[in-house]
Amino acid sequence: LQHRATGLQGFIPTVVFENVMKMVNALVAQGTDLGAQPQLFAAVDQNLKGGEVIGPRFIVVGSPVVEVAEPRRVSFMDSSKVSQEQLDALWTVSERLSGVQYKTH
C-alpha cells in the first residue's frame, strides 16, 4: 500500500479530521513529486519485463524499487468482455502515441 500526500482527505469538513490527516501525512506520506516516481520508473525503465510491482523503498516513502520482480498475470478484467483484437489495437495506439515500440515475446 502506498500513501501520497495528495490532499484528497480534505473533503470532509471537520477541523479535527483535517488536522489529524495533516499530521498523518507529515509523518508517513511523501509529496506528490516523490509519489509519482514509482509510476515514472515503471514507465521508463527498460530493464523491466512487464508485470513487476514498483513501489517506494520503505513501504510508504522512499525512492522507487521493484517490490515484486516475478511477472504476474493481472486478472482484474473479465477476458470474455475484451477481445484480443481490442487489446492489440490498444497496444498499437499506445505505442504510436508514446513513440515507443516495445519488444513482444
Biopython code that builds the backbone (N, CA, C, O; Angstrom):
import numpy as np
from Bio.PDB.StructureBuilder import StructureBuilder

atoms = [
    (1, "LEU", "N", (0.832, -1.181, 0.000)),
    (1, "LEU", "CA", (0.000, 0.000, 0.000)),
    (1, "LEU", "C", (0.867, 1.230, 0.000)),
    (1, "LEU", "O", (1.843, 1.315, 0.746)),
    (2, "GLN", "N", (0.520, 2.168, -0.822)),
    (2, "GLN", "CA", (1.284, 3.396, -0.897)),
    (2, "GLN", "C", (0.368, 4.552, -0.555)),
    (2, "GLN", "O", (-0.804, 4.550, -0.931)),
    (3, "HIS", "N", (0.893, 5.542, 0.157)),
    (3, "HIS", "CA", (0.097, 6.702, 0.533)),
    (3, "HIS", "C", (0.803, 7.950, 0.044)),
    (3, "HIS", "O", (1.994, 8.137, 0.290)),
    (4, "ARG", "N", (0.085, 8.784, -0.632)),
    (4, "ARG", "CA", (0.635, 10.027, -1.159)),
    (4, "ARG", "C", (-0.050, 11.213, -0.479)),
    (4, "ARG", "O", (-1.235, 11.136, -0.156)),
    (5, "ALA", "N", (0.663, 12.277, -0.264)),
    (5, "ALA", "CA", (0.103, 13.496, 0.320)),
    (5, "ALA", "C", (-0.581, 14.301, -0.776)),
    (5, "ALA", "O", (-0.065, 15.329, -1.215)),
    (6, "THR", "N", (-1.732, 13.833, -1.211)),
    (6, "THR", "CA", (-2.462, 14.478, -2.306)),
    (6, "THR", "C", (-3.489, 15.483, -1.837)),
    (6, "THR", "O", (-3.964, 16.290, -2.636)),
    (7, "GLY", "N", (-3.851, 15.458, -0.548)),
    (7, "GLY", "CA", (-4.863, 16.357, -0.034)),
    (7, "GLY", "C", (-6.277, 15.858, -0.252)),
    (7, "GLY", "O", (-7.228, 16.574, 0.063)),
    (8, "LEU", "N", (-6.449, 14.652, -0.780)),
    (8, "LEU", "CA", (-7.785, 14.128, -1.067)),
    (8, "LEU", "C", (-8.606, 13.908, 0.201)),
    (8, "LEU", "O", (-9.835, 13.863, 0.143)),
    (9, "GLN", "N", (-7.935, 13.770, 1.344)),
    (9, "GLN", "CA", (-8.667, 13.548, 2.586)),
    (9, "GLN", "C", (-9.384, 14.811, 3.052)),
    (9, "GLN", "O", (-10.267, 14.733, 3.906)),
    (10, "GLY", "N", (-9.028, 15.954, 2.517)),
    (10, "GLY", "CA", (-9.563, 17.226, 2.973)),
    (10, "GLY", "C", (-11.003, 17.491, 2.605)),
    (10, "GLY", "O", (-11.525, 18.554, 2.943)),
    (11, "PHE", "N", (-11.669, 16.572, 1.929)),
    (11, "PHE", "CA", (-13.050, 16.815, 1.524)),
    (11, "PHE", "C", (-14.025, 16.708, 2.686)),
    (11, "PHE", "O", (-15.155, 17.182, 2.563)),
    (12, "ILE", "N", (-13.644, 16.109, 3.804)),
    (12, "ILE", "CA", (-14.525, 16.006, 4.974)),
    (12, "ILE", "C", (-14.372, 17.288, 5.786)),
    (12, "ILE", "O", (-13.265, 17.623, 6.209)),
    (13, "PRO", "N", (-15.479, 18.015, 6.011)),
    (13, "PRO", "CA", (-15.393, 19.360, 6.601)),
    (13, "PRO", "C", (-15.304, 19.386, 8.124)),
    (13, "PRO", "O", (-16.037, 20.139, 8.765)),
    (14, "THR", "N", (-14.433, 18.591, 8.711)),
    (14, "THR", "CA", (-14.249, 18.664, 10.161)),
    (14, "THR", "C", (-12.833, 19.108, 10.443)),
    (14, "THR", "O", (-11.875, 18.562, 9.895)),
    (15, "VAL", "N", (-12.710, 20.091, 11.292)),
    (15, "VAL", "CA", (-11.400, 20.642, 11.614)),
    (15, "VAL", "C", (-10.511, 19.580, 12.255)),
    (15, "VAL", "O", (-9.319, 19.503, 11.957)),
    (16, "VAL", "N", (-11.084, 18.770, 13.124)),
    (16, "VAL", "CA", (-10.302, 17.735, 13.802)),
    (16, "VAL", "C", (-9.743, 16.741, 12.791)),
    (16, "VAL", "O", (-8.553, 16.427, 12.817)),
    (17, "PHE", "N", (-10.600, 16.247, 11.899)),
    (17, "PHE", "CA", (-10.147, 15.270, 10.912)),
    (17, "PHE", "C", (-9.070, 15.875, 10.019)),
    (17, "PHE", "O", (-8.066, 15.226, 9.725)),
    (18, "GLU", "N", (-9.274, 17.108, 9.593)),
    (18, "GLU", "CA", (-8.286, 17.752, 8.722)),
    (18, "GLU", "C", (-6.934, 17.879, 9.417)),
    (18, "GLU", "O", (-5.890, 17.631, 8.814)),
    (19, "ASN", "N", (-6.962, 18.264, 10.683)),
    (19, "ASN", "CA", (-5.697, 18.405, 11.415)),
    (19, "ASN", "C", (-5.024, 17.058, 11.649)),
    (19, "ASN", "O", (-3.802, 16.954, 11.551)),
    (20, "VAL", "N", (-5.807, 16.029, 11.955)),
    (20, "VAL", "CA", (-5.250, 14.688, 12.137)),
    (20, "VAL", "C", (-4.627, 14.207, 10.832)),
    (20, "VAL", "O", (-3.524, 13.660, 10.838)),
    (21, "MET", "N", (-5.316, 14.405, 9.724)),
    (21, "MET", "CA", (-4.779, 13.945, 8.439)),
    (21, "MET", "C", (-3.519, 14.720, 8.054)),
    (21, "MET", "O", (-2.616, 14.146, 7.445)),
    (22, "LYS", "N", (-3.436, 15.994, 8.388)),
    (22, "LYS", "CA", (-2.210, 16.755, 8.115)),
    (22, "LYS", "C", (-1.037, 16.162, 8.884)),
    (22, "LYS", "O", (0.066, 16.042, 8.351)),
    (23, "MET", "N", (-1.281, 15.789, 10.144)),
    (23, "MET", "CA", (-0.215, 15.191, 10.952)),
    (23, "MET", "C", (0.182, 13.825, 10.397)),
    (23, "MET", "O", (1.370, 13.513, 10.314)),
    (24, "VAL", "N", (-0.803, 13.011, 10.017)),
    (24, "VAL", "CA", (-0.511, 11.689, 9.463)),
    (24, "VAL", "C", (0.265, 11.836, 8.161)),
    (24, "VAL", "O", (1.256, 11.138, 7.945)),
    (25, "ASN", "N", (-0.181, 12.740, 7.292)),
    (25, "ASN", "CA", (0.530, 12.950, 6.029)),
    (25, "ASN", "C", (1.959, 13.410, 6.266)),
    (25, "ASN", "O", (2.872, 12.985, 5.557)),
    (26, "ALA", "N", (2.166, 14.274, 7.256)),
    (26, "ALA", "CA", (3.515, 14.758, 7.546)),
    (26, "ALA", "C", (4.419, 13.621, 8.007)),
    (26, "ALA", "O", (5.624, 13.648, 7.756)),
    (27, "LEU", "N", (3.848, 12.622, 8.682)),
    (27, "LEU", "CA", (4.647, 11.515, 9.204)),
    (27, "LEU", "C", (4.904, 10.406, 8.203)),
    (27, "LEU", "O", (6.011, 9.869, 8.155)),
    (28, "VAL", "N", (3.900, 10.046, 7.393)),
    (28, "VAL", "CA", (4.037, 8.828, 6.584)),
    (28, "VAL", "C", (3.862, 9.013, 5.084)),
    (28, "VAL", "O", (4.015, 8.045, 4.338)),
    (29, "ALA", "N", (3.552, 10.196, 4.618)),
    (29, "ALA", "CA", (3.320, 10.368, 3.181)),
    (29, "ALA", "C", (4.443, 11.165, 2.548)),
    (29, "ALA", "O", (5.008, 12.071, 3.162)),
    (30, "GLN", "N", (4.751, 10.820, 1.329)),
    (30, "GLN", "CA", (5.706, 11.626, 0.589)),
    (30, "GLN", "C", (4.928, 12.562, -0.320)),
    (30, "GLN", "O", (3.776, 12.292, -0.660)),
    (31, "GLY", "N", (5.546, 13.644, -0.704)),
    (31, "GLY", "CA", (4.893, 14.629, -1.552)),
    (31, "GLY", "C", (4.526, 14.061, -2.914)),
    (31, "GLY", "O", (4.973, 12.978, -3.290)),
    (32, "THR", "N", (3.719, 14.796, -3.636)),
    (32, "THR", "CA", (3.257, 14.308, -4.937)),
    (32, "THR", "C", (4.405, 14.123, -5.918)),
    (32, "THR", "O", (4.339, 13.242, -6.775)),
    (33, "ASP", "N", (5.465, 14.939, -5.812)),
    (33, "ASP", "CA", (6.602, 14.767, -6.720)),
    (33, "ASP", "C", (7.290, 13.420, -6.491)),
    (33, "ASP", "O", (7.637, 12.731, -7.449)),
    (34, "LEU", "N", (7.486, 13.046, -5.230)),
    (34, "LEU", "CA", (8.076, 11.735, -4.936)),
    (34, "LEU", "C", (7.062, 10.616, -5.135)),
    (34, "LEU", "O", (7.427, 9.501, -5.509)),
    (35, "GLY", "N", (5.793, 10.913, -4.887)),
    (35, "GLY", "CA", (4.751, 9.899, -5.051)),
    (35, "GLY", "C", (4.595, 9.436, -6.485)),
    (35, "GLY", "O", (4.159, 8.310, -6.728)),
    (36, "ALA", "N", (4.943, 10.282, -7.436)),
    (36, "ALA", "CA", (4.827, 9.927, -8.856)),
    (36, "ALA", "C", (6.007, 9.094, -9.339)),
    (36, "ALA", "O", (5.932, 8.491, -10.409)),
    (37, "GLN", "N", (7.078, 9.049, -8.584)),
    (37, "GLN", "CA", (8.290, 8.368, -9.046)),
    (37, "GLN", "C", (8.108, 6.885, -9.384)),
    (37, "GLN", "O", (8.662, 6.440, -10.389)),
    (38, "PRO", "N", (7.353, 6.087, -8.590)),
    (38, "PRO", "CA", (7.202, 4.685, -8.978)),
    (38, "PRO", "C", (6.548, 4.512, -10.355)),
    (38, "PRO", "O", (6.947, 3.642, -11.129)),
    (39, "GLN", "N", (5.541, 5.346, -10.656)),
    (39, "GLN", "CA", (4.902, 5.245, -11.964)),
    (39, "GLN", "C", (5.848, 5.668, -13.080)),
    (39, "GLN", "O", (5.875, 5.044, -14.141)),
    (40, "LEU", "N", (6.623, 6.722, -12.849)),
    (40, "LEU", "CA", (7.596, 7.154, -13.852)),
    (40, "LEU", "C", (8.677, 6.098, -14.049)),
    (40, "LEU", "O", (9.069, 5.809, -15.180)),
    (41, "PHE", "N", (9.151, 5.532, -12.965)),
    (41, "PHE", "CA", (10.155, 4.460, -13.016)),
    (41, "PHE", "C", (9.626, 3.302, -13.852)),
    (41, "PHE", "O", (10.319, 2.800, -14.737)),
    (42, "ALA", "N", (8.398, 2.881, -13.570)),
    (42, "ALA", "CA", (7.801, 1.759, -14.300)),
    (42, "ALA", "C", (7.624, 2.092, -15.784)),
    (42, "ALA", "O", (7.723, 1.209, -16.637)),
    (43, "ALA", "N", (7.365, 3.345, -16.084)),
    (43, "ALA", "CA", (7.128, 3.737, -17.475)),
    (43, "ALA", "C", (8.396, 3.805, -18.309)),
    (43, "ALA", "O", (8.349, 3.577, -19.517)),
    (44, "VAL", "N", (9.534, 4.115, -17.685)),
    (44, "VAL", "CA", (10.732, 4.365, -18.493)),
    (44, "VAL", "C", (11.882, 3.376, -18.293)),
    (44, "VAL", "O", (12.814, 3.357, -19.097)),
    (45, "ASP", "N", (11.838, 2.556, -17.241)),
    (45, "ASP", "CA", (12.949, 1.627, -17.010)),
    (45, "ASP", "C", (12.912, 0.505, -18.045)),
    (45, "ASP", "O", (11.969, -0.286, -18.079)),
    (46, "GLN", "N", (13.935, 0.443, -18.883)),
    (46, "GLN", "CA", (13.954, -0.528, -19.974)),
    (46, "GLN", "C", (14.342, -1.935, -19.515)),
    (46, "GLN", "O", (14.284, -2.877, -20.304)),
    (47, "ASN", "N", (14.738, -2.087, -18.248)),
    (47, "ASN", "CA", (15.082, -3.412, -17.737)),
    (47, "ASN", "C", (13.866, -4.178, -17.233)),
    (47, "ASN", "O", (13.964, -5.374, -16.960)),
    (48, "LEU", "N", (12.733, -3.517, -17.107)),
    (48, "LEU", "CA", (11.530, -4.192, -16.639)),
    (48, "LEU", "C", (10.943, -5.028, -17.766)),
    (48, "LEU", "O", (10.950, -4.612, -18.925)),
    (49, "LYS", "N", (10.437, -6.202, -17.425)),
    (49, "LYS", "CA", (9.876, -7.106, -18.432)),
    (49, "LYS", "C", (8.374, -6.943, -18.581)),
    (49, "LYS", "O", (7.808, -7.264, -19.626)),
    (50, "GLY", "N", (7.726, -6.440, -17.530)),
    (50, "GLY", "CA", (6.271, -6.328, -17.508)),
    (50, "GLY", "C", (5.717, -7.210, -16.417)),
    (50, "GLY", "O", (6.119, -8.365, -16.278)),
    (51, "GLY", "N", (4.790, -6.669, -15.637)),
    (51, "GLY", "CA", (4.191, -7.419, -14.557)),
    (51, "GLY", "C", (4.838, -7.192, -13.204)),
    (51, "GLY", "O", (4.304, -7.627, -12.184)),
    (52, "GLU", "N", (5.992, -6.512, -13.178)),
    (52, "GLU", "CA", (6.633, -6.212, -11.903)),
    (52, "GLU", "C", (5.807, -5.165, -11.146)),
    (52, "GLU", "O", (5.051, -4.400, -11.746)),
    (53, "VAL", "N", (5.965, -5.148, -9.831)),
    (53, "VAL", "CA", (5.312, -4.151, -8.987)),
    (53, "VAL", "C", (6.379, -3.186, -8.506)),
    (53, "VAL", "O", (7.372, -3.596, -7.906)),
    (54, "ILE", "N", (6.174, -1.900, -8.770)),
    (54, "ILE", "CA", (7.133, -0.870, -8.387)),
    (54, "ILE", "C", (6.527, -0.052, -7.255)),
    (54, "ILE", "O", (5.367, 0.351, -7.334)),
    (55, "GLY", "N", (7.297, 0.194, -6.212)),
    (55, "GLY", "CA", (6.800, 0.985, -5.090)),
    (55, "GLY", "C", (7.936, 1.692, -4.381)),
    (55, "GLY", "O", (9.097, 1.550, -4.766)),
    (56, "PRO", "N", (7.606, 2.461, -3.338)),
    (56, "PRO", "CA", (8.649, 3.165, -2.593)),
    (56, "PRO", "C", (9.521, 2.210, -1.779)),
    (56, "PRO", "O", (9.042, 1.185, -1.295)),
    (57, "ARG", "N", (10.782, 2.548, -1.632)),
    (57, "ARG", "CA", (11.773, 1.689, -0.973)),
    (57, "ARG", "C", (11.369, 1.294, 0.444)),
    (57, "ARG", "O", (11.584, 0.149, 0.840)),
    (58, "PHE", "N", (10.800, 2.197, 1.205)),
    (58, "PHE", "CA", (10.472, 1.914, 2.608)),
    (58, "PHE", "C", (8.954, 1.847, 2.807)),
    (58, "PHE", "O", (8.409, 2.576, 3.637)),
    (59, "ILE", "N", (8.296, 1.017, 2.088)),
    (59, "ILE", "CA", (6.861, 0.722, 2.141)),
    (59, "ILE", "C", (5.998, 1.900, 1.721)),
    (59, "ILE", "O", (5.231, 1.780, 0.767)),
    (60, "VAL", "N", (6.100, 3.038, 2.406)),
    (60, "VAL", "CA", (5.258, 4.187, 2.035)),
    (60, "VAL", "C", (6.062, 5.404, 1.618)),
    (60, "VAL", "O", (5.485, 6.373, 1.125)),
    (61, "VAL", "N", (7.375, 5.387, 1.800)),
    (61, "VAL", "CA", (8.222, 6.507, 1.388)),
    (61, "VAL", "C", (9.523, 5.968, 0.807)),
    (61, "VAL", "O", (9.908, 4.827, 1.062)),
    (62, "GLY", "N", (10.185, 6.799, 0.032)),
    (62, "GLY", "CA", (11.490, 6.422, -0.498)),
    (62, "GLY", "C", (11.517, 6.346, -2.010)),
    (62, "GLY", "O", (10.484, 6.410, -2.676)),
    (63, "SER", "N", (12.711, 6.209, -2.531)),
    (63, "SER", "CA", (12.886, 6.128, -3.974)),
    (63, "SER", "C", (12.276, 4.818, -4.496)),
    (63, "SER", "O", (12.160, 3.851, -3.743)),
    (64, "PRO", "N", (11.889, 4.778, -5.772)),
    (64, "PRO", "CA", (11.221, 3.589, -6.303)),
    (64, "PRO", "C", (12.134, 2.376, -6.406)),
    (64, "PRO", "O", (13.312, 2.482, -6.747)),
    (65, "VAL", "N", (11.551, 1.221, -6.099)),
    (65, "VAL", "CA", (12.241, -0.061, -6.225)),
    (65, "VAL", "C", (11.255, -1.092, -6.772)),
    (65, "VAL", "O", (10.040, -0.904, -6.713)),
    (66, "VAL", "N", (11.801, -2.177, -7.302)),
    (66, "VAL", "CA", (10.962, -3.281, -7.747)),
    (66, "VAL", "C", (10.588, -4.083, -6.507)),
    (66, "VAL", "O", (11.453, -4.687, -5.873)),
    (67, "GLU", "N", (9.296, -4.092, -6.156)),
    (67, "GLU", "CA", (8.835, -4.818, -4.972)),
    (67, "GLU", "C", (8.589, -6.289, -5.291)),
    (67, "GLU", "O", (8.904, -7.162, -4.482)),
    (68, "VAL", "N", (8.033, -6.563, -6.450)),
    (68, "VAL", "CA", (7.763, -7.933, -6.882)),
    (68, "VAL", "C", (8.362, -8.078, -8.267)),
    (68, "VAL", "O", (7.860, -7.505, -9.234)),
    (69, "ALA", "N", (9.443, -8.849, -8.360)),
    (69, "ALA", "CA", (10.169, -8.958, -9.619)),
    (69, "ALA", "C", (9.572, -10.006, -10.548)),
    (69, "ALA", "O", (9.773, -9.946, -11.760)),
    (70, "GLU", "N", (8.848, -10.956, -9.996)),
    (70, "GLU", "CA", (8.286, -12.025, -10.816)),
    (70, "GLU", "C", (7.037, -11.525, -11.533)),
    (70, "GLU", "O", (6.047, -11.190, -10.882)),
    (71, "PRO", "N", (7.067, -11.468, -12.864)),
    (71, "PRO", "CA", (5.872, -11.024, -13.584)),
    (71, "PRO", "C", (4.647, -11.859, -13.223)),
    (71, "PRO", "O", (4.737, -13.078, -13.074)),
    (72, "ARG", "N", (3.517, -11.200, -13.086)),
    (72, "ARG", "CA", (2.281, -11.883, -12.715)),
    (72, "ARG", "C", (1.182, -11.523, -13.694)),
    (72, "ARG", "O", (1.164, -10.434, -14.268)),
    (73, "ARG", "N", (0.284, -12.445, -13.868)),
    (73, "ARG", "CA", (-0.864, -12.197, -14.735)),
    (73, "ARG", "C", (-1.878, -11.369, -13.962)),
    (73, "ARG", "O", (-2.252, -11.715, -12.841)),
    (74, "VAL", "N", (-2.317, -10.278, -14.565)),
    (74, "VAL", "CA", (-3.317, -9.427, -13.947)),
    (74, "VAL", "C", (-4.685, -9.939, -14.371)),
    (74, "VAL", "O", (-4.973, -10.031, -15.565)),
    (75, "SER", "N", (-5.527, -10.273, -13.403)),
    (75, "SER", "CA", (-6.810, -10.882, -13.742)),
    (75, "SER", "C", (-7.986, -10.053, -13.238)),
    (75, "SER", "O", (-8.999, -10.607, -12.812)),
    (76, "PHE", "N", (-7.857, -8.714, -13.285)),
    (76, "PHE", "CA", (-8.939, -7.860, -12.822)),
    (76, "PHE", "C", (-10.026, -7.685, -13.875)),
    (76, "PHE", "O", (-11.088, -7.132, -13.586)),
    (77, "MET", "N", (-9.770, -8.144, -15.073)),
    (77, "MET", "CA", (-10.684, -7.921, -16.180)),
    (77, "MET", "C", (-11.255, -9.246, -16.663)),
    (77, "MET", "O", (-10.528, -10.229, -16.806)),
    (78, "ASP", "N", (-12.539, -9.267, -16.910)),
    (78, "ASP", "CA", (-13.190, -10.456, -17.459)),
    (78, "ASP", "C", (-12.794, -10.565, -18.925)),
    (78, "ASP", "O", (-13.211, -9.752, -19.749)),
    (79, "SER", "N", (-11.995, -11.566, -19.244)),
    (79, "SER", "CA", (-11.474, -11.691, -20.611)),
    (79, "SER", "C", (-12.565, -11.947, -21.641)),
    (79, "SER", "O", (-12.335, -11.768, -22.837)),
    (80, "SER", "N", (-13.748, -12.362, -21.199)),
    (80, "SER", "CA", (-14.825, -12.594, -22.164)),
    (80, "SER", "C", (-15.408, -11.284, -22.684)),
    (80, "SER", "O", (-16.128, -11.288, -23.683)),
    (81, "LYS", "N", (-15.109, -10.159, -22.021)),
    (81, "LYS", "CA", (-15.646, -8.864, -22.433)),
    (81, "LYS", "C", (-14.700, -8.079, -23.320)),
    (81, "LYS", "O", (-15.092, -7.060, -23.889)),
    (82, "VAL", "N", (-13.457, -8.536, -23.450)),
    (82, "VAL", "CA", (-12.465, -7.835, -24.247)),
    (82, "VAL", "C", (-11.824, -8.828, -25.199)),
    (82, "VAL", "O", (-11.322, -9.873, -24.784)),
    (83, "SER", "N", (-11.848, -8.491, -26.475)),
    (83, "SER", "CA", (-11.276, -9.404, -27.460)),
    (83, "SER", "C", (-9.775, -9.162, -27.611)),
    (83, "SER", "O", (-9.267, -8.099, -27.253)),
    (84, "GLN", "N", (-9.085, -10.146, -28.139)),
    (84, "GLN", "CA", (-7.658, -9.992, -28.401)),
    (84, "GLN", "C", (-7.424, -8.881, -29.423)),
    (84, "GLN", "O", (-6.421, -8.170, -29.347)),
    (85, "GLU", "N", (-8.336, -8.729, -30.369)),
    (85, "GLU", "CA", (-8.208, -7.655, -31.360)),
    (85, "GLU", "C", (-8.262, -6.290, -30.690)),
    (85, "GLU", "O", (-7.513, -5.389, -31.068)),
    (86, "GLN", "N", (-9.145, -6.119, -29.693)),
    (86, "GLN", "CA", (-9.222, -4.856, -28.973)),
    (86, "GLN", "C", (-7.946, -4.598, -28.181)),
    (86, "GLN", "O", (-7.452, -3.471, -28.147)),
    (87, "LEU", "N", (-7.419, -5.627, -27.552)),
    (87, "LEU", "CA", (-6.171, -5.480, -26.809)),
    (87, "LEU", "C", (-5.017, -5.123, -27.737)),
    (87, "LEU", "O", (-4.198, -4.263, -27.413)),
    (88, "ASP", "N", (-4.952, -5.781, -28.891)),
    (88, "ASP", "CA", (-3.905, -5.477, -29.869)),
    (88, "ASP", "C", (-4.016, -4.042, -30.375)),
    (88, "ASP", "O", (-3.007, -3.357, -30.543)),
    (89, "ALA", "N", (-5.259, -3.585, -30.620)),
    (89, "ALA", "CA", (-5.476, -2.218, -31.091)),
    (89, "ALA", "C", (-5.029, -1.208, -30.034)),
    (89, "ALA", "O", (-4.402, -0.200, -30.361)),
    (90, "LEU", "N", (-5.351, -1.479, -28.768)),
    (90, "LEU", "CA", (-4.919, -0.592, -27.682)),
    (90, "LEU", "C", (-3.398, -0.536, -27.610)),
    (90, "LEU", "O", (-2.818, 0.534, -27.421)),
    (91, "TRP", "N", (-2.765, -1.672, -27.760)),
    (91, "TRP", "CA", (-1.294, -1.737, -27.722)),
    (91, "TRP", "C", (-0.699, -0.904, -28.852)),
    (91, "TRP", "O", (0.242, -0.139, -28.640)),
    (92, "THR", "N", (-1.254, -1.056, -30.056)),
    (92, "THR", "CA", (-0.755, -0.327, -31.225)),
    (92, "THR", "C", (-0.906, 1.181, -31.039)),
    (92, "THR", "O", (0.020, 1.939, -31.327)),
    (93, "VAL", "N", (-2.065, 1.611, -30.561)),
    (93, "VAL", "CA", (-2.302, 3.039, -30.329)),
    (93, "VAL", "C", (-1.359, 3.563, -29.245)),
    (93, "VAL", "O", (-0.824, 4.665, -29.370)),
    (94, "SER", "N", (-1.155, 2.786, -28.191)),
    (94, "SER", "CA", (-0.263, 3.198, -27.105)),
    (94, "SER", "C", (1.164, 3.388, -27.612)),
    (94, "SER", "O", (1.826, 4.363, -27.258)),
    (95, "GLU", "N", (1.632, 2.467, -28.431)),
    (95, "GLU", "CA", (2.980, 2.600, -28.998)),
    (95, "GLU", "C", (3.067, 3.823, -29.906)),
    (95, "GLU", "O", (4.051, 4.562, -29.868)),
    (96, "ARG", "N", (2.039, 4.032, -30.717)),
    (96, "ARG", "CA", (2.052, 5.175, -31.641)),
    (96, "ARG", "C", (2.050, 6.493, -30.870)),
    (96, "ARG", "O", (2.826, 7.394, -31.188)),
    (97, "LEU", "N", (1.186, 6.616, -29.860)),
    (97, "LEU", "CA", (1.080, 7.862, -29.115)),
    (97, "LEU", "C", (2.296, 8.134, -28.240)),
    (97, "LEU", "O", (2.675, 9.288, -28.042)),
    (98, "SER", "N", (2.904, 7.080, -27.718)),
    (98, "SER", "CA", (4.079, 7.267, -26.846)),
    (98, "SER", "C", (5.356, 7.404, -27.650)),
    (98, "SER", "O", (6.349, 7.926, -27.145)),
    (99, "GLY", "N", (5.349, 6.944, -28.893)),
    (99, "GLY", "CA", (6.551, 6.983, -29.706)),
    (99, "GLY", "C", (7.556, 5.905, -29.328)),
    (99, "GLY", "O", (8.716, 5.963, -29.735)),
    (100, "VAL", "N", (7.111, 4.920, -28.548)),
    (100, "VAL", "CA", (7.996, 3.851, -28.077)),
    (100, "VAL", "C", (7.436, 2.512, -28.568)),
    (100, "VAL", "O", (6.250, 2.223, -28.413)),
    (101, "GLN", "N", (8.313, 1.711, -29.160)),
    (101, "GLN", "CA", (7.894, 0.375, -29.580)),
    (101, "GLN", "C", (8.508, -0.627, -28.624)),
    (101, "GLN", "O", (9.719, -0.628, -28.401)),
    (102, "TYR", "N", (7.661, -1.485, -28.057)),
    (102, "TYR", "CA", (8.089, -2.467, -27.073)),
    (102, "TYR", "C", (8.313, -3.818, -27.736)),
    (102, "TYR", "O", (7.641, -4.177, -28.702)),
    (103, "LYS", "N", (9.272, -4.555, -27.193)),
    (103, "LYS", "CA", (9.526, -5.907, -27.669)),
    (103, "LYS", "C", (8.397, -6.798, -27.164)),
    (103, "LYS", "O", (7.986, -6.697, -26.008)),
    (104, "THR", "N", (7.909, -7.652, -28.020)),
    (104, "THR", "CA", (6.913, -8.639, -27.590)),
    (104, "THR", "C", (7.545, -10.015, -27.669)),
    (104, "THR", "O", (8.419, -10.267, -28.497)),
    (105, "HIS", "N", (7.096, -10.889, -26.807)),
    (105, "HIS", "CA", (7.699, -12.235, -26.716)),
    (105, "HIS", "C", (7.030, -13.187, -27.651)),
    (105, "HIS", "O", (7.402, -14.358, -27.711)),
]
sb = StructureBuilder()
sb.init_structure("model")
sb.init_model(0)
sb.init_chain("A")
sb.init_seg("    ")
for serial, (resi, resn, name, xyz) in enumerate(atoms, 1):
    if name == "N":
        sb.init_residue(resn, " ", resi, " ")
    sb.init_atom(name, np.array(xyz, "f"), 0.0, 1.0, " ", f" {name:<3s}", serial, name[0])
structure = sb.get_structure()
